Amino acid sequence: MTTVRDQAPSALCLPKRKREALPRLQIIALNDYATELDELIQSIQPNAGEQSGRPA
């Protein structure tokens, strides 16, 4: 899932001339998508502190 998240803003890393060719709404959608994926990734990753206290 992190790979998908890393690919979401790849269009935003384009050189300025190519990035300006993207529609403004597409740029906004890509930013929103990356933010949504960040939140999802955080919600499914276990907290490191909780795991360290569990017996094996």
C-alpha positions as CSV (number, residue, x, y, z in Angstrom):
1,M,0.0,0.0,0.0
2,T,2.9,2.4,0.7
3,T,4.1,1.8,-2.9
4,V,0.7,3.0,-4.2
5,R,0.9,6.0,-1.9
6,D,4.3,6.9,-3.2
7,Q,3.1,6.7,-6.8
8,A,0.1,9.0,-6.2
9,P,2.1,12.3,-6.2
10,S,4.6,11.2,-8.8
11,A,2.9,13.5,-11.3
12,L,3.5,16.4,-9.0
13,C,7.3,15.8,-9.1
14,L,7.4,16.4,-12.8
15,P,9.4,19.4,-14.2
16,K,7.5,22.6,-13.8
17,R,6.7,22.9,-17.5
18,K,5.0,19.4,-17.6
19,R,3.3,19.9,-14.3
20,E,1.7,23.1,-15.5
21,A,0.0,21.0,-18.3
22,L,-1.9,19.1,-15.6
23,P,-5.4,20.4,-14.9
24,R,-5.6,22.1,-11.5
25,L,-8.4,19.8,-10.3
26,Q,-6.2,16.8,-11.2
27,I,-3.4,18.1,-9.0
28,I,-5.9,18.7,-6.1
29,A,-7.2,15.2,-6.6
30,L,-3.7,13.7,-6.4
31,N,-2.9,15.6,-3.2
32,D,-6.2,14.5,-1.6
33,Y,-5.6,10.9,-2.7
34,A,-2.1,10.9,-1.2
35,T,-3.5,12.3,2.1
36,E,-6.2,9.7,2.2
37,L,-3.7,6.9,1.7
38,D,-1.5,8.3,4.4
39,E,-4.4,8.2,6.9
40,L,-5.4,4.7,5.8
41,I,-1.8,3.5,6.2
42,Q,-1.6,5.0,9.7
43,S,-4.8,3.4,10.7
44,I,-3.7,-0.1,9.8
45,Q,-0.2,0.0,11.1
46,P,0.1,-1.3,14.6
47,N,1.6,1.0,17.2
48,A,5.2,-0.1,18.0
49,G,4.6,0.6,21.8
50,E,1.6,-1.7,22.0
51,Q,3.5,-4.7,20.4
52,S,6.6,-4.5,22.6
53,G,4.5,-5.1,25.7
54,R,2.9,-8.3,24.4
55,P,4.1,-11.7,25.6
56,A,5.5,-14.0,22.9
